[in-house]
């Protein structure tokens, strides 16, 4: 097995990724494990794996973006954005072995077990809500279904569409999102540098406000948006390039979401009251007799 010259940027959690690192000529590993009294980090050290601590935000994208921001002027020509548990979790080792030397934008995802469900077969109906475009490209209907999950609360955006239009001036709002579940890719430096370092720093703020009970919904939205971020040359809105202005716009978004939530709660209370009145009508008639 020959190693790849692609630089590995690894977000790690509860994993000692020796097999993954056997493919790497060079790497940086950020460990977010913060709940096992240092056991994972001790195992990493014993295995001779160099690691750096990183804040646990519940997902890997903030780690990628922070590394990009910190190393913007000295990025490798080609690098892989990886999770420590990618092998067996997001793709097979056989698939990774085939593509890890690619020097072009590559989706690092493969799930052979899902082919029967998501790939076209004889006599099959339409594509449904999700399907495979290729062995590594997952396509999902753009309906922001994940934004309603209580396990992944949202503070600023409850819709992929709204977030996309917040970032870009005039983007195509897609019917479907094509992406790599798990947010692992091989990326070229020039793709990342289509945007300024501040652009990535600002995006971190959308996904780094807590993990109660789990990571924010906005991280799910950005996960589906990564191919757009790395491949499209849409013009960004001015606040994406300026921190202070971005913070102001983000507060406006928080106020909008607070108002939206209050309206939903009021609508639910009104509906409950109407239902209660209907239930009490027979009793009211009975008492008048």
VOLUM-739678 format. One record per residue: x, y, z of N, C-alpha, C, O, CB in turn; residue number from 1; residue in one letter. Coordinates in steps of 0.2 Angstrom, whole numbers. Glycine has a CB too. Layout:
<tornus>
 neast nnorth   nup caeast canorth  caup ceast cnorth   cup oeast onorth   oup cbeast cbnorth  cbup   k r
     X      Y     Z      X       Y     Z     X      Y     Z     X      Y     Z      X       Y     Z NUM A
...
</tornus>
This chain:
<tornus>
 neast nnorth   nup caeast canorth  caup ceast cnorth   cup oeast onorth   oup cbeast cbnorth  cbup   k r
     4     -6     0      0       0     0     4      6     0     8      7     5     -5       0     6   1 X
     4     10    -5      7      17    -5     3     22    -2    -3     23    -2      9      19   -13   2 X
     7     27     1      4      33     4     2     38    -1     5     38    -6      9      36    10   3 X
    -3     42     1     -5      47    -3    -1     54    -1     1     55     5    -12      48    -3   4 X
     0     58    -6      3      65    -5    -2     70    -3     0     76    -1      7      67   -11   5 X
    -9     68    -3    -14      72    -1   -13     73     7   -13     69    11    -21      70    -2   6 X
   -13     80     9    -13      81    16   -19     80    20   -24     82    17    -11      89    17   7 X
   -19     76    26    -25      75    29   -26     80    35   -22     81    39    -24      67    32   8 X
   -32     82    35    -35      86    41   -40     82    44   -45     81    41    -37      93    38   9 X
   -39     80    50    -43      75    53   -46     78    60   -43     81    64    -39      69    55  10 X
   -53     78    60    -57      79    66   -58     72    69   -61     68    66    -64      83    64  11 X
   -56     72    75    -56      65    79   -61     66    85   -61     71    89    -49      63    81  12 X
   -64     60    86    -68      60    92   -69     52    94   -72     48    90    -75      63    91  13 X
   -66     50   100    -67      43   102   -64     38    97   -66     33    97    -74      42   104  14 X
   -58     40    94    -56      36    89   -48     36    89   -45     41    91    -58      37    82  15 X
   -45     30    88    -38      30    87   -37     28    80   -36     22    78    -34      25    92  16 X
   -36     32    75    -37      31    68   -30     28    65   -28     32    60    -39      37    64  17 X
   -27     23    67    -21      21    65   -22     18    57   -17     20    53    -19      15    69  18 X
   -27     15    56    -28      13    49   -28     18    44   -25     18    39    -34       8    48  19 X
   -32     24    46    -33      29    41   -26     33    40   -24     35    35    -38      34    44  20 X
   -22     33    46    -16      37    45   -11     33    42    -5     36    40    -14      39    52  21 X
   -12     26    41     -7      22    37    -7     25    30    -2     23    26     -9      15    37  22 X
   -12     28    27    -12      31    21    -9     38    20    -8     40    14    -19      31    18  23 X
    -7     41    26     -5      48    25     2     49    25     6     46    29     -8      52    31  24 X
     5     53    21     12      55    21    13     61    26    18     62    30     14      58    14  25 X
     7     65    27      7      71    32     0     72    34    -4     71    30     11      77    29  26 X
     0     74    40     -7      76    43    -7     80    49    -2     82    52    -10      69    45  27 X
   -13     83    50    -14      86    57   -21     83    60   -25     82    56    -15      94    56  28 X
   -20     81    66    -26      78    69   -29     82    75   -25     84    79    -25      71    71  29 X
   -35     84    75    -38      88    80   -43     84    84   -47     81    81    -42      94    77  30 X
   -41     83    90    -45      78    94   -50     82    99   -48     87   102    -41      74    99  31 X
   -57     80    98    -62      84   101   -65     80   107   -70     82   110    -68      86    97  32 X
   -62     74   109    -64      70   114   -64     73   121   -58     75   123    -60      63   114  33 X
   -69     74   124    -69      78   130   -73     75   136   -74     78   141    -72      85   129  34 X
   -75     68   135    -79      65   140   -77     58   142   -81     54   145    -86      65   137  35 X
   -70     57   141    -68      50   143   -62     50   148   -58     46   148    -66      46   137  36 X
   -61     56   151    -55      57   156   -48     56   153   -44     54   156    -56      52   162  37 X
   -48     58   147    -41      58   143   -39     51   140   -34     51   138    -36      60   148  38 X
   -44     46   140    -42      40   138   -40     40   131   -35     37   129    -48      35   139  39 X
   -44     43   127    -43      43   119   -37     46   118   -33     44   114    -49      46   116  40 X
   -35     52   121    -29      56   120   -23     52   122   -18     52   119    -29      62   123  41 X
   -24     48   128    -18      44   130   -17     38   125   -11     37   124    -20      41   137  42 X
   -22     35   122    -21      30   117   -18     33   111   -14     30   107    -28      27   115  43 X
   -20     39   109    -17      42   103    -9     43   104    -5     42    99    -20      49   101  44 X
    -8     46   110     -1      47   111     3     40   111     9     40   109      0      50   118  45 X
     0     35   114      4      28   115     5     25   108    10     22   106      0      23   119  46 X
     0     27   103      1      25    96     5     29    92     6     27    86     -6      24    93  47 X
     8     34    95     13      38    91    10     43    87    13     45    82     18      34    88  48 X
     3     44    88     -1      49    84     0     56    87    -2     57    93     -8      47    83  49 X
     2     61    83      2      68    85    -5     71    85    -9     69    80      7      72    81  50 X
    -7     74    90    -14      77    90   -14     84    94    -9     86    97    -18      72    94  51 X
   -19     88    92    -20      94    95   -27     94    98   -32     92    95    -19     100    90  52 X
   -28     97   104    -35      97   107   -39    103   103   -36    108   100    -35      99   114  53 X
   -45    101   102    -50     106    99   -57    106   103   -59    101   105    -51     104    91  54 X
   -60    111   103    -67     112   106   -71    107   103   -72    106    97    -69     119   106  55 X
   -75    104   107    -80      99   105   -87    103   103   -90    105   108    -82      93   110  56 X
   -88    104    97    -94     108    95  -100    103    93  -105    105    91    -93     113    89  57 X
   -98     96    93   -103      91    91  -102     89    84  -106     84    82   -110      94    92  58 X
   -98     92    80    -97      90    73   -91     92    71   -87     95    74   -103      93    69  59 X
   -89     91    64    -82      92    62   -81     98    58   -75    100    56    -81      86    58  60 X
   -86    101    55    -85     107    51   -82    113    54   -78    116    50    -92     109    48  61 X
   -83    114    60    -80     120    63   -73    119    64   -69    123    63    -83     121    70  62 X
   -71    112    65    -63     111    65   -60    112    58   -55    115    58    -62     103    67  63 X
   -63    110    53    -61     111    46   -60    119    45   -55    121    43    -65     108    41  64 X
   -65    123    46    -65     130    45   -60    134    49   -57    138    47    -72     133    46  65 X
   -59    131    55    -54     135    59   -47    134    57   -43    138    57    -55     132    67  66 X
   -46    127    55    -40     126    52   -38    130    45   -33    132    44    -39     118    50  67 X
   -43    130    41    -43     134    35   -41    142    37   -37    145    34    -49     134    31  68 X
   -45    144    42    -44     151    44   -37    152    46   -33    157    45    -49     153    49  69 X
   -34    148    51    -28     148    54   -22    147    49   -17    150    50    -27     143    59  70 X
   -23    144    44    -18     142    39   -19    144    32   -16    142    27    -17     134    39  71 X
   -23    149    31    -26     152    25   -20    153    20   -21    152    14    -30     158    26  72 X
   -15    157    22     -9     159    18    -4    153    16     0    154    12     -6     164    21  73 X
    -5    147    20      0     142    19    -4    135    18    -1    130    20      5     142    25  74 X
    -9    135    15    -13     129    14    -9    124     9    -6    127     4    -20     131    11  75 X
   -10    118    10     -7     113     5   -11    114    -2   -16    116    -2     -7     106     8  76 X
    -8    112    -7    -11     112   -13   -17    108   -14   -22    110   -16     -6     109   -19  77 X
   -17    102   -10    -23      97   -10   -23     94    -3   -18     92     0    -22      92   -16  78 X
   -29     94     0    -30      91     6   -36     88     7   -41     89     4    -29      97    12  79 X
   -37     83    12    -43      79    13   -45     81    20   -42     81    25    -41      72    13  80 X
   -52     83    20    -55      85    26   -59     78    28   -63     76    25    -61      91    25  81 X
   -57     76    34    -58      69    36   -61     69    43   -59     73    47    -53      65    35  82 X
   -65     64    45    -66      62    52   -62     56    54   -61     51    49    -74      60    52  83 X
   -60     55    60    -56      50    62   -59     43    61   -56     38    60    -54      51    69  84 X
   -66     43    61    -69      37    60   -72     35    53   -77     32    52    -75      36    65  85 X
   -69     39    48    -72      39    41   -72     31    38   -77     29    35    -68      43    37  86 X
   -67     28    40    -67      21    37   -72     16    41   -71     15    47    -59      18    38  87 X
   -76     14    37    -81       9    40   -88     13    42   -93     10    43    -79       6    46  88 X
   -87     20    43    -93      24    45   -96     28    39  -102     28    38    -91      29    51  89 X
   -91     31    35    -94      35    29   -91     32    23   -94     34    18    -91      42    30  90 X
   -87     27    23    -85      24    17   -81     18    19   -78     17    24    -81      29    12  91 X
   -80     13    14    -76       7    15   -69      9    14   -67     14    11    -79       1    10  92 X
   -65      4    17    -58       5    16   -56      4     8   -51      8     6    -54       1    20  93 X
   -59      0     5    -58      -2    -2   -59      5    -6   -55      6   -11    -63      -7    -5  94 X
   -65      8    -5    -66      14    -8   -61     20    -7   -59     23   -11    -73      17    -7  95 X
   -59     21    -1    -54      26     1   -48     24    -2   -44     29    -4    -53      26     9  96 X
   -46     18    -2    -39      16    -6   -39     18   -13   -34     20   -16    -38       8    -5  97 X
   -45     18   -16    -46      19   -23   -45     27   -24   -42     29   -30    -52      17   -26  98 X
   -48     31   -20    -48      38   -21   -44     43   -17   -43     49   -19    -55      40   -20  99 X
   -40     40   -12    -37      45    -8   -31     48   -11   -28     53    -8    -34      41    -2 100 X
   -29     46   -17    -23      49   -21   -26     54   -26   -22     58   -29    -19      44   -24 101 X
   -32     55   -26    -35      60   -31   -33     67   -29   -32     69   -23    -43      60   -30 102 X
   -32     71   -34    -29      78   -33   -35     83   -36   -33     89   -37    -23      79   -37 103 X
   -41     80   -36    -47      84   -38   -52     84   -33   -52     79   -28    -49      82   -45 104 X
   -57     88   -33    -62      88   -28   -66     81   -28   -68     79   -34    -68      94   -30 105 X
   -66     78   -23    -68      71   -22   -73     71   -16   -71     73   -11    -63      66   -21 106 X
   -79     67   -17    -83      66   -12   -81     60    -8   -81     54   -11    -91      65   -14 107 X
   -79     60    -2    -77      54     2   -83     51     6   -84     52    12    -71      56     7 108 X
   -87     48     2    -93      44     5   -95     38     0   -94     39    -6    -99      49     5 109 X
   -97     33     3    -99      27     0  -103     23     5  -100     21    10    -93      23    -3 110 X
  -108     20     2   -112      16     7  -115     11     2  -121     12    -1   -118      20    11 111 X
  -112      5     1   -115       0    -3  -121     -3    -1  -125     -5    -5   -109      -6    -4 112 X
  -122     -3     6   -128      -6     9  -134     -2     7  -140     -4     7   -127      -6    16 113 X
  -133      5     5   -139       9     3  -141      9    -4  -145     12    -7   -137      16     5 114 X
  -137      5    -8   -138       5   -16  -145      2   -17  -148      5   -22   -133       1   -19 115 X
  -147     -3   -14   -154      -6   -16  -159     -1   -14  -164      0   -18   -155     -12   -12 116 X
  -158      4    -9   -163       9    -7  -163     15   -12  -168     18   -13   -163      10     0 117 X
  -157     17   -13   -156      24   -16  -154     24   -23  -154     29   -27   -151      28   -12 118 X
  -152     18   -26   -150      18   -33  -155     16   -37  -160     12   -35   -143      13   -34 119 X
  -155     17   -44   -161      15   -48  -160      8   -50  -155      5   -50   -160      19   -55 120 X
  -166      5   -50   -167      -2   -51  -172     -3   -56  -177      1   -57   -168      -7   -45 121 X
  -172     -9   -60   -177     -11   -65  -184    -10   -62  -186    -13   -57   -176     -17   -68 122 X
  -189     -7   -65   -196      -6   -63  -197     -1   -57  -202     -1   -55   -198     -13   -61 123 X
  -191      2   -55   -192       7   -50  -196     13   -52  -196     15   -57   -185       9   -47 124 X
  -199     16   -47   -203      23   -48  -198     28   -48  -192     27   -50   -208      24   -43 125 X
  -200     34   -47   -196      40   -47  -191     40   -41  -190     35   -38   -200      46   -46 126 X
  -186     45   -41   -181      45   -36  -183     46   -29  -179     44   -25   -176      51   -38 127 X
  -189     48   -27   -191      49   -20  -188     55   -17  -186     59   -20   -189      42   -17 128 X
  -187     54   -11   -184      60    -7  -176     60    -7  -173     65    -5   -186      60     0 129 X
  -173     54    -8   -166      54    -8  -164     48   -13  -167     43   -14   -163      52    -1 130 X
  -158     49   -16   -155      44   -21  -148     45   -22  -145     50   -20   -159      44   -27 131 X
  -144     40   -25   -137      41   -27  -137     44   -34  -140     41   -38   -134      34   -26 132 X
  -132     49   -35   -131      51   -41  -125     47   -44  -125     45   -50   -129      59   -41 133 X
  -120     45   -40   -114      41   -41  -113     37   -35  -117     37   -30   -108      45   -43 134 X
  -108     33   -35   -107      29   -29  -105     33   -23  -105     31   -17   -101      24   -30 135 X
  -103     39   -24   -101      44   -18  -105     50   -18  -103     54   -13    -93      45   -19 136 X
  -109     51   -22   -113      57   -22  -120     56   -19  -124     53   -23   -113      61   -28 137 X
  -122     58   -14   -129      57   -11  -133     63   -12  -131     69   -12   -129      56    -3 138 X
  -139     62   -15   -144      67   -17  -150     67   -12  -153     62   -12   -145      67   -24 139 X
  -152     73   -10   -158      73    -5  -162     79    -7  -160     84    -8   -155      73     2 140 X
  -169     77    -6   -173      83    -8  -172     89    -3  -171     87     3   -181      80    -7 141 X
  -172     95    -5   -171     100    -1  -177    103     2  -181    107     0   -168     106    -5 142 X
  -178    100     8   -184     102    12  -183    104    19  -187    105    23   -190      96    12 143 X
  -176    104    21   -174     105    28  -177    101    33  -179    104    38   -175     113    29 144 X
  -178     95    32   -182      91    37  -179     90    43  -182     90    49   -183      84    34 145 X
  -172     91    44   -168      90    50  -169     96    54  -167     96    60   -161      89    48 146 X
  -171    102    52   -172     108    56  -178    108    61  -178    112    65   -173     114    51 147 X
  -182    103    60   -187     102    65  -186     97    71  -190     97    75   -194      99    61 148 X
  -180     95    71   -178      90    76  -176     94    82  -172     98    82   -171      86    74 149 X
  -179     91    88   -177      94    94  -170     93    96  -168     96   101   -182      91    99 150 X
  -167     87    94   -160      86    95  -155     90    92  -150     91    95   -159      78    93 151 X
  -157     94    87   -153      99    84  -156    105    83  -159    107    78   -151      96    77 152 X
  -156    109    89   -160     116    89  -157    121    84  -151    120    82   -160     119    96 153 X
  -161    126    82   -158     131    77  -159    138    81  -164    139    84   -162     131    71 154 X
  -154    142    80   -154     149    83  -155    154    78  -158    159    79   -148     150    87 155 X
  -152    153    72   -152     158    67  -156    156    60  -159    161    57   -145     160    65 156 X
  -156    150    59   -159     148    52  -163    141    53  -160    136    56   -154     147    47 157 X
  -169    141    51   -172     134    51  -174    132    44  -178    128    43   -179     135    55 158 X
  -170    134    39   -171     133    32  -164    133    28  -161    138    29   -176     137    29 159 X
  -163    128    25   -157     128    20  -157    134    15  -152    138    14   -156     122    16 160 X
  -163    135    13   -164     141     8  -162    148    11  -159    151     7   -171     141     5 161 X
  -165    149    17   -164     155    20  -156    156    21  -154    162    20   -168     156    26 162 X
  -153    151    23   -146     152    25  -142    153    18  -137    157    18   -143     145    28 163 X
  -144    149    13   -140     150     7  -141    157     4  -136    160     2   -143     145     1 164 X
  -147    160     5   -148     167     2  -145    172     7  -144    178     5   -155     168     2 165 X
  -144    170    13   -140     174    18  -133    175    16  -130    180    17   -141     172    25 166 X
  -130    169    14   -123     169    12  -122    172     5  -117    176     4   -120     162    12 167 X
  -126    171     0   -125     173    -7  -130    178    -9  -136    177    -7   -124     167   -11 168 X
  -128    182   -14   -133     187   -16  -138    184   -20  -144    186   -19   -129     192   -20 169 X
  -137    180   -25   -142     177   -30  -140    170   -31  -139    169   -37   -142     182   -36 170 X
  -141    166   -27   -139     159   -28  -145    155   -31  -151    157   -30   -137     155   -22 171 X
  -144    150   -35   -149     145   -37  -151    141   -30  -147    138   -27   -147     140   -43 172 X
  -157    142   -29   -160     138   -23  -162    131   -26  -167    130   -30   -166     141   -19 173 X
  -158    126   -24   -159     119   -27  -165    115   -25  -168    116   -19   -153     115   -27 174 X
  -168    111   -29   -174     107   -27  -171    101   -23  -174     98   -19   -177     104   -33 175 X
  -164     99   -25   -161      94   -21  -154     96   -19  -151    101   -22   -160      87   -26 176 X
  -151     93   -14   -145      95   -12  -140     88   -13  -142     83   -11   -144      96    -4 177 X
  -135     90   -17   -130      84   -18  -124     85   -13  -121     91   -13   -128      84   -26 178 X
  -122     80    -9   -117      81    -4  -114     75    -2  -116     69    -4   -120      85     2 179 X
  -109     75     2   -106      69     5  -108     69    13  -106     73    17    -98      70     5 180 X
  -113     64    14   -115      64    21  -108     62    26  -104     58    24   -120      58    22 181 X
  -108     66    31   -102      66    35   -97     71    34   -92     73    38    -98      59    34 182 X
   -98     75    28    -94      81    27   -86     79    26   -82     83    29    -95      86    32 183 X
   -85     74    22    -78      73    21   -77     73    13   -80     71     9    -76      65    23 184 X
   -71     77    11    -70      78     4   -62     79     3   -58     80     8    -73      85     2 185 X
   -60     78    -3    -53      80    -5   -54     87    -8   -59     87   -13    -50      75   -10 186 X
   -51     92    -6    -52      99    -9   -45    102   -11   -40    100    -8    -55     103    -3 187 X
   -45    106   -16    -39     110   -18   -39    117   -15   -44    119   -14    -39     110   -26 188 X
   -33    119   -14    -32     125   -11   -36    131   -15   -39    135   -11    -25     127   -11 189 X
   -36    131   -21    -39     137   -25   -47    137   -24   -50    142   -24    -37     136   -32 190 X
   -50    131   -22    -57     131   -21   -58    134   -15   -63    138   -14    -59     123   -21 191 X
   -54    133   -10    -55     136    -3   -54    143    -3   -58    147     0    -51     133     2 192 X
   -49    145    -7    -47     152    -7   -52    156   -12   -50    162   -13    -40     153    -9 193 X
   -57    154   -15    -62     158   -18   -65    162   -13   -68    168   -15    -67     153   -22 194 X
   -65    161    -7    -68     165    -1   -62    167     3   -57    164     3    -73     161     3 195 X
   -63    172     7    -58     175    11   -58    171    18   -63    167    19    -60     183    13 196 X
   -53    172    22    -53     169    28   -58    171    33   -61    167    37    -46     170    31 197 X
   -60    177    32    -66     179    37   -72    176    35   -76    175    39    -67     187    36 198 X
   -73    174    29    -79     170    27   -80    164    31   -85    163    33    -79     169    19 199 X
   -74    160    32    -75     154    35   -75    155    43   -79    152    46    -68     150    34 200 X
   -72    161    45    -73     162    52   -80    164    54   -83    162    59    -68     168    54 201 X
   -83    168    50    -90     170    51   -95    164    51   -99    163    55    -93     175    45 202 X
   -94    159    46    -98     153    46   -97    149    52  -102    145    54    -96     149    40 203 X
   -91    149    55    -91     145    62   -96    148    67   -98    144    71    -83     146    64 204 X
   -97    154    67   -102     157    72  -109    154    71  -112    154    76   -102     164    71 205 X
  -110    152    65   -117     149    64  -118    142    67  -123    140    68   -118     149    57 206 X
  -112    139    69   -112     132    71  -109    131    77  -108    125    79   -109     128    66 207 X
  -107    136    81   -103     135    87  -106    139    93  -103    143    96    -96     138    86 208 X
  -113    137    94   -116     140   100  -119    135   105  -123    137   109   -122     145    97 209 X
  -116    129   105   -119     124   110  -121    118   107  -122    117   101   -124     127   114 210 X
  -121    112   111   -123     106   109  -128    103   114  -127     98   117   -116     101   109 211 X
  -133    107   115   -139     105   120  -145    104   116  -148    109   114   -139     110   125 212 X
  -147     98   115   -144      92   117  -139     89   112  -135     85   114   -149      86   118 213 X
  -139     92   106   -134      90   101  -132     96    97  -134    102    98   -137      84    96 214 X
  -128     95    92   -125     101    88  -131    104    84  -136    101    83   -120      98    83 215 X
  -130    111    83   -135     115    80  -137    112    73  -133    109    69   -133     122    79 216 X
  -143    114    71   -146     112    64  -142    116    59  -142    113    53   -153     114    64 217 X
  -140    122    60   -136     125    55  -130    121    53  -128    122    47   -133     132    58 218 X
  -127    117    57   -122     112    55  -124    108    49  -121    106    45   -118     109    60 219 X
  -130    105    50   -133     101    45  -134    104    39  -133    102    33   -140      98    48 220 X
  -136    111    39   -137     115    33  -130    116    29  -130    115    23   -140     121    35 221 X
  -125    118    33   -119     119    30  -116    112    27  -113    113    22   -114     122    35 222 X
  -117    107    31   -115     100    28  -117     99    21  -114     97    16   -117      95    32 223 X
  -124    101    20   -127     100    13  -124    106     8  -125    105     2   -134     100    14 224 X
  -121    111    11   -119     117     7  -112    117     5  -110    121     1   -121     123    10 225 X
  -108    112     7   -101     112     6   -99    112    -1   -95    115    -3    -98     106    10 226 X
  -102    107    -5   -100     108   -12  -102    114   -16   -98    117   -20   -104     102   -16 227 X
  -107    118   -13   -108     125   -16  -103    129   -14  -100    133   -18   -115     127   -14 228 X
  -101    129    -8    -95     133    -5   -89    132    -8   -85    137   -10    -94     132     3 229 X
   -87    126   -10    -81     124   -13   -81    124   -21   -75    124   -24    -79     117   -11 230 X
   -86    125   -24    -87     124   -31   -90    130   -35   -88    132   -40    -90     118   -33 231 X
   -94    133   -31    -98     139   -35   -95    146   -34   -92    147   -28   -105     139   -32 232 X
   -95    150   -39    -92     157   -38   -98    162   -37   -98    167   -40    -88     158   -44 233 X
  -103    160   -33   -108     165   -32  -105    171   -28  -100    170   -25   -114     162   -28 234 X
  -108    177   -30   -106     183   -26  -109    183   -19  -115    182   -18   -108     189   -30 235 X
  -105    184   -14   -107     183    -7  -110    190    -5  -108    195    -8   -101     181    -2 236 X
  -114    190     0   -116     196     3  -111    200     7  -106    196     9   -123     195     8 237 X
  -111    206     7   -106     210    10  -104    208    17   -98    208    19   -107     217    10 238 X
  -109    206    21   -107     204    28  -103    198    29  -100    197    34   -114     204    32 239 X
  -103    194    24    -99     188    24   -91    189    24   -87    185    26   -100     183    18 240 X
   -89    195    22    -82     197    22   -80    202    27   -75    205    27    -81     200    15 241 X
   -85    203    32    -83     208    38   -86    206    44   -92    205    45    -86     215    36 242 X
   -82    205    49    -84     202    55   -90    206    59   -95    203    61    -79     201    60 243 X
   -88    212    60    -93     216    64  -100    217    60  -105    216    64    -90     223    65 244 X
  -100    218    54   -106     218    50  -110    211    50  -116    211    51   -105     220    43 245 X
  -106    206    50   -109     199    50  -112    198    57  -118    196    58   -103     194    49 246 X
  -109    200    63   -112     200    69  -118    203    70  -123    201    73   -107     202    75 247 X
  -119    209    67   -125     213    67  -130    209    63  -136    209    66   -124     220    64 248 X
  -129    207    57   -134     203    53  -136    197    57  -142    195    57   -131     201    46 249 X
  -131    194    61   -133     187    64  -138    189    70  -143    185    71   -127     184    67 250 X
  -137    195    73   -142     197    78  -149    198    76  -154    196    79   -139     203    82 251 X
  -149    201    70   -155     202    66  -159    195    65  -165    194    66   -154     206    60 252 X
  -155    190    63   -157     184    61  -160    180    68  -165    177    68   -152     179    58 253 X
  -157    181    73   -159     178    79  -165    182    82  -170    178    84   -154     180    85 254 X
  -166    188    81   -173     191    82  -178    189    78  -184    188    80   -172     199    81 255 X
  -177    188    71   -182     185    67  -184    178    69  -190    176    69   -179     185    59 256 X
  -179    174    71   -181     167    73  -185    167    80  -189    163    81   -174     163    74 257 X
  -183    172    84   -187     172    90  -194    174    89  -199    171    92   -183     178    95 258 X
  -195    179    84   -202     181    82  -206    175    79  -211    174    80   -202     187    78 259 X
  -202    171    75   -205     166    72  -207    160    77  -213    158    76   -200     163    66 260 X
  -203    159    81   -205     154    87  -210    156    91  -215    152    93   -198     153    91 261 X
  -210    163    93   -216     166    97  -223    165    93  -228    163    96   -215     173    98 262 X
  -222    166    86   -228     166    82  -231    159    82  -237    157    82   -227     168    75 263 X
  -226    154    81   -228     147    81  -231    145    88  -236    141    88   -222     142    80 264 X
  -228    147    93   -231     145   100  -238    148   101  -242    145   103   -226     148   105 265 X
  -239    154    99   -245     158    99  -251    154    95  -256    153    97   -245     165    97 266 X
  -249    152    89   -253     148    85  -255    142    88  -261    139    87   -250     147    78 267 X
  -250    138    91   -252     132    94  -257    133   100  -261    129   101   -245     129    97 268 X
  -256    138   104   -260     140   110  -267    141   107  -272    139   110   -257     146   114 269 X
  -268    145   102   -274     147    99  -278    141    97  -284    140    98   -273     152    93 270 X
  -274    136    94   -277     130    91  -279    126    97  -285    123    97   -272     126    87 271 X
  -275    125   102   -277     122   108  -284    124   111  -288    121   114   -272     122   113 272 X
  -284    131   112   -290     134   114  -296    133   110  -302    132   113   -289     142   115 273 X
  -296    133   104   -301     132    99  -304    125   100  -310    123   100   -299     133    92 274 X
  -299    120   101   -301     113   102  -304    112   108  -309    108   109   -295     108   101 275 X
  -302    116   113   -305     115   120  -312    118   120  -317    115   123   -301     119   125 276 X
  -313    123   116   -320     126   116  -325    121   112  -330    121   115   -320     133   112 277 X
  -322    118   107   -327     113   104  -328    107   108  -334    105   108   -323     110    98 278 X
  -324    105   113   -325     100   117  -330    102   123  -334     97   125   -318      97   120 279 X
  -330    108   124   -334     110   130  -341    112   128  -346    113   132   -331     116   133 280 X
  -342    113   121   -349     114   119  -355    110   121  -360    112   123   -349     115   111 281 X
  -354    103   120   -359      98   123  -360     99   130  -366     99   132   -357      91   121 282 X
  -355    101   134   -356     101   141  -360    108   143  -364    108   147   -349     102   145 283 X
  -358    113   139   -362     119   140  -369    119   138  -374    121   142   -359     125   135 284 X
  -371    115   133   -378     114   131  -382    110   137  -387    111   138   -379     110   124 285 X
  -378    105   139   -381     101   145  -382    105   151  -388    104   154   -376      95   146 286 X
  -378    109   153   -379     113   159  -385    118   158  -388    120   163   -372     117   161 287 X
  -386    120   152   -392     125   151  -399    122   152  -404    125   153   -391     128   144 288 X
  -399    115   151   -405     111   152  -408    112   159  -413    109   160   -404     104   149 289 X
</tornus>
